[in-house]
Amino acid sequence: MAGKDDGNRNNKGIKPKGRRFLAIWIIGVMLLFLLVTGFMVGMVYDDKQDSINKHLERMNPNFTEPGLTLSDLNLENNNATKIYTGIYVDRIKDISLSDSTWTVDFYLWFRWNGSDVDPGENFQVIDGEIEEDKKVLVEEYTNGTEQYQVYYITAKITKYFDMLRFPIDNHVLTIKIEDDKTIRQDLIYVPDNNSNINSQLEVHGYEIDKMMIIEKPHVYESNFGDPRIINNNSTYSQLRAGIEISRPDLGFYFRIFIGLFVAVAAALVALFIKPTEAEPRFGLGAGALFVAIANTIVTSSLMPKTGIMTLADMVNDLGLLLILITLIESTISLYLYGIKGEKVLSILLDRISFILLLIIYIVANIAIMAAAWY
């Protein structure tokens, strides 16, 4: 009877050693997630700010870029032929994040005076190529010295998509037009304010925010052996049309992570199973682990092989970490319950771990999403 009474007394309360263990467990788990989440939030936020700055540099005519100086932004020769140029984006046929390309149909027009240049014949699409037989002269006319041409073009353009914040990403799709014969000293594009984008245009998975059109010099750090160019650089006028696209909401985010979230929920629910019921308790955790790994593989297939840790990787890794901790907790709980006989401590550990991990996981995901949102 004495032994039985001692066992009952042990199960009614928690020893000081058990309380210390609970405190260490709570603090340890909180610190671990604080460090991991802090690192992830910092990466995502820094990338967002860097992306904003790059977009400003690229699409603000008064901002310099790497390789440019303020003097490069000015027209060196007031006698340069001014080509009034505009773009109307008709259709974005395809955006392939994994292939780092996008395909667009657009109208391009030129209006200028004189016959010293031929912008319609000599323009090129920088960082892309016009598809075969997809450069069509739609209309042209000459009125005295004034000339006008309109082309309809389909171009496949290479773009480095910043994927660190995928799937809460935004991008600027840029069409860059440049004359491949005449340097900026002799020819300069003047953006036409009639440039626009088809109001019916849709981009799968994104919404179109706005379109901008500017002119900037494009400096090549070589004169290509041209004896007419005195210095070692050659500068060409470049017309840029930038189309800002962004995720309209978090629908895509939840769609690709729904399997992970269900797996995390299953791992947490397993903490309510009696520790000695090892098969269902550890089976749920192990199954959740495999689902989380599978989700990591699926989301990775949606992105180019960049070698960087994306927001999608962070969310998957956070889920994997939580599931791993539930398995560790289950092992400790089983030891306390079945071997040490401290059933109250084991059950309390399960309850505290469930509440603690659930709150931490929700807060961590919200923090990462908030850092990525624009």
LINGIGI-V298057 format. One record per backbone hydrogen bond with DSSP energy under -0.5 kcal/mol. NH is the residue of the N-H (numbers start at 1). CO is the residue of the C=O. E is the energy in kcal/mol with one decimal. If there is no record, write none. Layout:
nh: [NH & NH]
co: [CO & CO]
e: [E & E]
This chain:
nh: [5 & 6 & 7 & 8 & 9 & 10 & 11 & 12 & 13 & 18 & 19 & 20 & 21 & 22 & 23 & 24 & 25 & 26 & 27 & 28 & 29 & 30 & 31 & 32 & 33 & 34 & 35 & 36 & 37 & 38 & 39 & 40 & 41 & 42 & 43 & 44 & 45 & 46 & 47 & 48 & 49 & 50 & 51 & 52 & 53 & 54 & 55 & 56 & 57 & 58 & 59 & 60 & 61 & 63 & 68 & 72 & 73 & 73 & 74 & 76 & 80 & 81 & 83 & 83 & 84 & 84 & 85 & 85 & 86 & 88 & 89 & 89 & 90 & 90 & 91 & 93 & 93 & 94 & 96 & 97 & 100 & 101 & 102 & 103 & 104 & 105 & 106 & 107 & 108 & 109 & 110 & 111 & 112 & 114 & 121 & 122 & 123 & 124 & 126 & 126 & 128 & 129 & 131 & 134 & 136 & 136 & 138 & 138 & 139 & 141 & 143 & 145 & 146 & 147 & 148 & 149 & 150 & 151 & 152 & 153 & 153 & 154 & 155 & 156 & 157 & 157 & 158 & 159 & 161 & 162 & 163 & 166 & 168 & 171 & 173 & 173 & 174 & 175 & 175 & 176 & 177 & 177 & 178 & 179 & 180 & 184 & 186 & 187 & 188 & 190 & 191 & 192 & 193 & 195 & 196 & 198 & 201 & 203 & 206 & 207 & 209 & 209 & 210 & 212 & 214 & 216 & 218 & 219 & 220 & 220 & 221 & 222 & 226 & 227 & 229 & 230 & 234 & 236 & 238 & 239 & 240 & 241 & 242 & 242 & 243 & 243 & 244 & 244 & 245 & 246 & 247 & 254 & 255 & 256 & 257 & 258 & 261 & 262 & 263 & 264 & 265 & 266 & 267 & 268 & 269 & 270 & 271 & 272 & 273 & 277 & 278 & 281 & 282 & 283 & 283 & 284 & 285 & 286 & 287 & 288 & 289 & 290 & 291 & 292 & 293 & 294 & 295 & 296 & 297 & 298 & 299 & 300 & 301 & 302 & 302 & 303 & 306 & 310 & 311 & 312 & 314 & 315 & 316 & 317 & 318 & 319 & 320 & 321 & 322 & 323 & 324 & 325 & 326 & 327 & 328 & 329 & 330 & 331 & 332 & 333 & 334 & 335 & 336 & 337 & 338 & 339 & 339 & 340 & 342 & 343 & 346 & 347 & 348 & 349 & 350 & 351 & 352 & 353 & 354 & 355 & 356 & 357 & 358 & 359 & 360 & 361 & 362 & 363 & 364 & 365 & 366 & 367 & 368 & 369 & 370 & 371 & 372 & 373]
co: [1 & 2 & 3 & 4 & 5 & 6 & 7 & 8 & 9 & 15 & 15 & 16 & 17 & 18 & 19 & 20 & 21 & 22 & 23 & 24 & 25 & 26 & 27 & 28 & 29 & 30 & 31 & 32 & 33 & 34 & 35 & 36 & 37 & 38 & 39 & 40 & 41 & 42 & 43 & 44 & 45 & 46 & 47 & 48 & 49 & 50 & 51 & 52 & 53 & 54 & 55 & 56 & 59 & 60 & 65 & 69 & 69 & 70 & 71 & 74 & 77 & 186 & 81 & 188 & 82 & 111 & 83 & 190 & 109 & 107 & 87 & 196 & 88 & 105 & 105 & 91 & 103 & 103 & 101 & 95 & 96 & 96 & 157 & 94 & 155 & 91 & 153 & 88 & 151 & 86 & 149 & 84 & 147 & 145 & 118 & 118 & 119 & 178 & 124 & 176 & 125 & 156 & 154 & 131 & 134 & 152 & 136 & 150 & 150 & 148 & 146 & 143 & 143 & 112 & 141 & 110 & 139 & 108 & 136 & 106 & 151 & 134 & 104 & 129 & 102 & 155 & 127 & 100 & 159 & 160 & 161 & 163 & 165 & 245 & 171 & 243 & 172 & 173 & 241 & 174 & 175 & 239 & 124 & 237 & 122 & 235 & 183 & 183 & 81 & 83 & 189 & 85 & 191 & 192 & 87 & 89 & 198 & 206 & 203 & 246 & 207 & 244 & 244 & 242 & 240 & 238 & 236 & 217 & 218 & 234 & 219 & 220 & 223 & 225 & 226 & 228 & 220 & 218 & 216 & 177 & 214 & 175 & 212 & 240 & 173 & 241 & 210 & 242 & 171 & 207 & 169 & 250 & 251 & 252 & 253 & 254 & 257 & 258 & 259 & 260 & 261 & 262 & 263 & 264 & 265 & 266 & 268 & 269 & 270 & 274 & 276 & 277 & 278 & 278 & 279 & 280 & 281 & 282 & 283 & 284 & 285 & 286 & 287 & 288 & 289 & 290 & 291 & 292 & 293 & 294 & 295 & 296 & 297 & 298 & 299 & 300 & 304 & 308 & 164 & 166 & 310 & 311 & 312 & 313 & 314 & 315 & 316 & 317 & 318 & 319 & 320 & 321 & 322 & 323 & 324 & 325 & 326 & 327 & 328 & 329 & 330 & 331 & 332 & 333 & 334 & 334 & 335 & 335 & 336 & 341 & 342 & 343 & 344 & 345 & 346 & 347 & 348 & 349 & 350 & 351 & 352 & 353 & 354 & 355 & 356 & 357 & 358 & 359 & 360 & 361 & 362 & 363 & 364 & 365 & 366 & 367 & 368 & 369]
e: [-2.5 & -2.4 & -2.1 & -2.2 & -2.5 & -2.2 & -1.7 & -1.3 & -1.0 & -0.5 & -2.1 & -2.4 & -2.0 & -2.3 & -2.3 & -2.6 & -2.7 & -2.6 & -2.6 & -2.8 & -2.5 & -2.4 & -2.7 & -2.3 & -2.3 & -2.3 & -2.6 & -2.3 & -3.0 & -2.4 & -2.1 & -2.2 & -3.1 & -2.2 & -2.1 & -2.5 & -2.7 & -2.3 & -2.1 & -2.1 & -2.3 & -2.4 & -2.5 & -2.1 & -2.2 & -2.3 & -2.3 & -2.0 & -2.5 & -2.3 & -2.3 & -1.3 & -0.6 & -1.7 & -2.7 & -0.8 & -0.6 & -1.0 & -1.0 & -0.6 & -2.0 & -2.7 & -0.6 & -2.7 & -0.7 & -2.6 & -0.7 & -2.4 & -1.5 & -2.1 & -0.5 & -2.0 & -0.7 & -1.8 & -1.9 & -0.7 & -1.2 & -1.3 & -2.9 & -0.7 & -0.9 & -1.8 & -2.1 & -2.6 & -2.3 & -3.4 & -2.5 & -2.8 & -2.5 & -2.0 & -2.4 & -1.4 & -2.0 & -2.1 & -0.6 & -1.8 & -1.3 & -2.3 & -0.7 & -2.3 & -1.2 & -2.1 & -2.4 & -2.1 & -0.5 & -2.6 & -0.9 & -2.5 & -1.4 & -2.0 & -3.1 & -0.5 & -1.9 & -3.3 & -2.0 & -2.2 & -2.6 & -3.0 & -2.7 & -2.9 & -0.5 & -1.5 & -2.4 & -2.4 & -3.3 & -0.6 & -3.3 & -2.3 & -0.9 & -0.5 & -1.0 & -1.7 & -3.2 & -2.4 & -0.5 & -2.9 & -0.6 & -0.5 & -2.6 & -0.6 & -0.5 & -2.9 & -2.1 & -0.7 & -2.5 & -3.3 & -1.7 & -1.7 & -2.4 & -3.0 & -0.5 & -2.7 & -0.5 & -1.8 & -1.5 & -2.9 & -1.8 & -0.6 & -2.2 & -2.9 & -0.6 & -2.9 & -0.7 & -2.4 & -2.5 & -2.6 & -2.9 & -0.6 & -0.5 & -3.2 & -0.5 & -2.0 & -2.2 & -0.6 & -1.6 & -0.7 & -2.2 & -2.4 & -2.2 & -2.7 & -3.0 & -2.3 & -2.6 & -0.5 & -2.8 & -0.5 & -2.6 & -0.6 & -2.8 & -2.0 & -0.9 & -2.5 & -1.9 & -1.9 & -1.0 & -1.0 & -2.6 & -2.1 & -2.0 & -2.5 & -2.3 & -2.3 & -2.2 & -2.1 & -2.6 & -1.7 & -1.5 & -2.1 & -1.5 & -2.4 & -1.9 & -1.9 & -2.7 & -0.5 & -1.7 & -2.0 & -1.3 & -2.7 & -2.6 & -2.4 & -1.9 & -1.9 & -2.1 & -2.3 & -2.1 & -2.4 & -2.4 & -1.7 & -1.8 & -2.2 & -2.5 & -1.9 & -1.3 & -0.5 & -1.0 & -1.3 & -1.9 & -0.7 & -2.6 & -1.5 & -2.2 & -2.6 & -2.3 & -3.0 & -2.5 & -2.0 & -2.5 & -2.6 & -2.2 & -2.5 & -2.4 & -2.2 & -2.1 & -1.7 & -2.1 & -2.9 & -2.3 & -2.0 & -2.2 & -3.0 & -2.5 & -1.9 & -2.5 & -2.7 & -3.0 & -0.6 & -1.5 & -2.4 & -2.5 & -1.4 & -2.1 & -2.7 & -2.6 & -2.4 & -2.0 & -2.3 & -2.8 & -2.5 & -2.2 & -2.1 & -2.9 & -2.8 & -2.1 & -2.3 & -2.5 & -2.6 & -2.2 & -2.6 & -2.7 & -2.2 & -2.2 & -2.5 & -2.1 & -2.3 & -2.6 & -1.9 & -1.3 & -1.8]
